[in-house]
Amino acid sequence: RQMLDLLPQQLRFAWPLGLSNLLTFILKLDRMFVSALFGLRQFTLYSVGCFEVPMVESTVITMADLMSFDMVAAHQKNDKAAIRYAWRSTLRRIALFHIPIAVFTGVFAYEVIVFIYSTTYAESAQYLRVFSLILLVSSLSPEVTFRVFAKSPLLLRLQTAAAIYTVAFVLVFAWTW
């Protein structure tokens, strides 16, 4: 009975969070959109240039998840200074990890593509340069703080806006390059 009483509250929290995760999944289907809208050559260049290094993404997710534990504990104690410290120190660590990778891949995109794939895919370097900029933006994601403070509707709105500009960004760059 007690579980049923909490169901509406849980649904109000989980529904926007679930939709937000669905939007994030859909955004990972960018290659499908490019393959449907463009030819094989453009799709191949895009796919090669937009590769993601799993270690980079998983490290950031782990850092954010660990931060969430500290933030929840600080939030329960109403310790705003500890919340700010957890947020800032985690962002600093993520930035110290992302910025060098983004700069390296942005500056040496051609060399990275040729080293990994060959000169056949050298044109993919332009996509890698753009995707290296995404590393800088993704390090500032406030998603974990919205989860900690149960602001999942706000997270859904943010993810929707991100989905719109990401799809527009992908289409504009795919058509112009």
Long-range contacts (C-beta under 8 A, 24 or more apart in sequence): 12-152, 13-150, 13-152, 14-152, 15-152, 16-152, 16-153, 16-155, 16-156, 17-147, 17-152, 17-155, 17-156, 19-156, 19-159, 20-143, 20-152, 20-155, 20-156, 20-158, 20-159, 23-156, 23-159, 23-160, 23-162, 23-163, 24-159, 26-163, 27-162, 27-163, 27-166, 27-167, 30-166, 30-167, 30-170, 33-167, 33-170, 33-171, 34-170, 34-174, 37-171, 37-174, 38-174, 42-174, 44-121, 45-121, 45-123, 45-124, 45-127, 46-124, 46-127, 46-174, 48-113, 48-117, 48-121, 48-124, 48-127, 49-109, 49-113, 49-121, 49-124, 49-125, 49-126, 49-127, 49-128, 49-130, 49-131, 50-127, 50-128, 50-131, 51-128, 52-131, 53-101, 56-97, 56-98, 56-101, 56-135, 59-97, 60-94, 60-97, 60-98, 60-138, 60-139, 63-90, 63-93, 63-94, 63-97, 64-90, 64-94, 64-141, 64-143, 64-144, 65-144, 66-90, 67-144, 68-144, 68-147, 68-148, 71-144, 71-145, 71-148, 72-148, 75-148, 75-149, 87-145, 91-139, 91-140, 94-139, 95-139, 97-139, 98-135, 98-136, 98-138, 98-139, 99-136, 99-139, 101-132, 101-135, 102-132, 102-133, 102-135, 102-136, 103-132, 105-129, 105-131, 105-132, 105-135, 106-132, 106-133, 126-177, 127-173, 127-177, 130-173
